[in-house]
Amino acid sequence: MAYLILGLVLFLSVHSVRIFAEDWRGRTIARIGALPWKGAYSVVSLLGFVLIVWGFAQARTWPMQLWSPPYGMHHVAWLLTLLAFVLLVAAYVPGNGIKAWVHHPMVLAVKVWALAHLLVNGNLAHVVLFGSFLVWAVLDFSAARRRDRAQAVSYPAGRVLPTVVTVVVGALAWAAFGMWLHGMLIGIRVMG
């Protein structure tokens, strides 16, 4: 569990700089340059991610069950993860209406993904992992929306074709991950 927590602290701390220290971030980038900042950010993020994966794999071998979710929650989680995949794709497809509507679809995708996993996993390792990401995503989404309002950021209206592409690609990625990739990468088959 210690490696999982250390990984979460590293990964989420570096991803929280804009939430808690936007001015410091700007001054540091101005002082050292954008490339060194991105390099340090990437190294700390990657180290944190590796520790999360390793620590979570270890923590799962000694599960401490906090609650047993009812079976019906799996169906809710499937629908929420479908939404999370569509939101994730919306972050990358230019001109889609979903991004125009929610403004920060990737962070919202993390929020929905974490909530979905909390609904169906009642052991301590899952609560620590997904609970941490859920708290981070709530804070980050709120901070990003405040920044948008303060800077008067406007998002162009979405178009139909990119929005349809976003939904179709998101749904296909969700199906592929649910049927095959989740089992191969995580070791738990969730569909099929």
C-alpha positions in Angstrom: 0.0 0.0 0.0 2.9 2.4 0.7 4.0 2.3 -3.0 0.5 3.0 -4.1 0.2 6.0 -1.8 3.6 7.3 -2.8 2.7 7.0 -6.4 -0.6 8.8 -5.9 1.2 11.6 -4.0 3.7 12.1 -6.8 1.3 11.7 -9.7 -1.5 13.8 -8.3 0.8 16.4 -6.8 2.4 17.3 -10.1 -1.1 17.3 -11.7 -2.4 19.6 -9.0 0.1 22.5 -9.4 -2.4 24.4 -11.5 -5.1 23.9 -8.8 -3.0 25.1 -5.9 0.0 27.0 -7.2 -0.8 28.5 -10.6 1.3 31.6 -10.0 4.3 29.6 -8.8 4.0 27.4 -11.9 4.0 30.4 -14.2 7.0 31.9 -12.4 8.9 28.6 -12.6 8.2 28.1 -16.3 9.4 31.7 -16.9 12.6 31.1 -14.9 13.6 27.6 -16.2 11.7 27.5 -19.6 8.8 25.4 -20.9 10.9 22.5 -22.0 12.7 21.8 -18.7 9.3 22.2 -16.9 7.6 19.7 -19.2 10.6 17.3 -18.8 10.5 17.4 -15.0 6.7 17.2 -15.0 6.9 14.1 -17.3 9.5 12.4 -15.2 7.7 12.9 -11.9 4.4 11.9 -13.6 5.9 8.7 -15.1 7.5 7.8 -11.8 4.3 8.3 -9.9 2.3 6.3 -12.5 4.8 3.4 -12.3 4.5 3.4 -8.5 0.7 3.5 -8.7 0.6 0.5 -11.0 3.1 -1.5 -9.0 1.7 -0.4 -5.6 -1.9 -1.2 -6.7 -0.9 -4.6 -8.0 0.7 -5.4 -4.6 -2.1 -3.9 -2.6 -4.6 -6.1 -4.5 -2.9 -9.3 -3.3 -3.9 -8.5 0.4 -7.4 -7.2 0.0 -9.1 -5.5 2.9 -12.8 -5.5 2.1 -14.6 -2.4 3.3 -18.0 -3.2 1.7 -19.5 -5.6 -0.8 -21.2 -3.6 -3.6 -24.5 -5.0 -4.9 -24.4 -6.7 -8.3 -26.6 -4.1 -9.9 -23.9 -1.5 -9.5 -21.9 -3.3 -12.3 -24.5 -2.1 -14.8 -24.3 1.4 -13.5 -20.5 1.3 -13.7 -20.7 0.1 -17.3 -22.8 3.0 -18.3 -20.6 5.5 -16.4 -17.4 4.1 -18.0 -19.1 4.4 -21.4 -19.6 8.1 -20.6 -16.0 8.4 -19.4 -14.7 7.0 -22.7 -16.8 9.4 -24.7 -15.6 12.3 -22.6 -12.0 11.2 -22.9 -12.3 11.1 -26.7 -14.0 14.5 -26.6 -10.8 16.0 -25.3 -9.0 15.1 -28.5 -11.6 15.4 -31.4 -11.6 19.0 -32.6 -14.9 20.8 -33.0 -17.1 18.4 -31.0 -20.1 19.6 -29.1 -19.2 17.7 -25.9 -16.1 19.7 -25.4 -18.0 22.9 -26.2 -20.5 22.0 -23.5 -18.3 20.7 -20.7 -15.1 22.6 -21.5 -12.8 20.1 -19.7 -13.9 16.6 -20.9 -10.7 14.8 -19.8 -10.9 15.8 -16.2 -14.6 15.1 -16.2 -13.8 11.6 -17.7 -11.4 10.9 -14.8 -14.2 12.0 -12.3 -16.8 9.6 -13.9 -14.2 6.8 -14.3 -13.2 7.0 -10.7 -16.8 7.1 -9.4 -17.8 4.1 -11.6 -14.9 2.1 -10.1 -15.8 3.1 -6.5 -19.3 1.9 -7.0 -18.2 -1.7 -7.8 -15.0 -2.1 -5.7 -15.2 -2.2 -2.0 -11.7 -3.0 -0.9 -9.2 -0.6 0.6 -6.8 -0.5 -2.4 -9.6 0.4 -4.8 -11.0 3.0 -2.4 -7.5 4.6 -2.0 -6.8 4.6 -5.8 -10.2 5.6 -7.2 -11.1 7.9 -4.2 -7.8 9.8 -4.7 -8.5 10.3 -8.4 -12.1 11.3 -7.7 -11.1 14.0 -5.2 -8.4 15.2 -7.5 -10.8 15.4 -10.5 -13.4 17.3 -8.5 -10.8 19.9 -7.4 -9.2 20.1 -10.8 -12.5 20.5 -12.7 -13.6 23.2 -10.4 -10.3 25.0 -10.6 -10.3 24.8 -14.4 -13.8 26.2 -14.6 -12.8 29.1 -12.3 -9.7 29.8 -14.5 -12.0 29.9 -17.6 -14.3 32.4 -15.9 -11.4 34.6 -14.7 -9.8 34.6 -18.1 -13.1 34.9 -20.0 -12.3 31.8 -22.0 -15.0 31.0 -24.6 -15.3 27.6 -26.4 -16.5 27.5 -30.0 -19.8 25.8 -30.6 -19.5 22.2 -31.6 -20.4 20.7 -34.9 -22.5 17.6 -35.5 -20.0 15.4 -37.4 -17.2 15.7 -34.9 -19.6 15.1 -32.1 -20.9 11.9 -33.7 -17.3 10.8 -34.4 -16.5 11.4 -30.7 -19.4 9.3 -29.5 -18.8 6.5 -31.9 -15.0 6.3 -31.2 -15.6 6.6 -27.5 -18.2 3.7 -27.6 -16.0 1.5 -29.7 -13.0 2.1 -27.4 -15.2 1.4 -24.3 -16.4 -1.9 -25.9 -12.9 -3.0 -26.8 -11.6 -2.1 -23.4 -14.4 -3.8 -21.6 -14.4 -6.9 -23.6 -10.6 -7.5 -24.1 -8.2 -4.9 -22.9 -9.3 -4.6 -19.2 -8.8 -8.3 -18.8 -5.4 -8.3 -20.5 -4.0 -5.2 -18.8 -5.8 -5.3 -15.4 -6.5 -9.0 -15.1 -10.3 -8.5 -14.5 -12.7 -9.2 -17.4 -15.7 -6.8 -17.1 -17.7 -7.8 -20.1 -18.1 -10.7 -22.4 
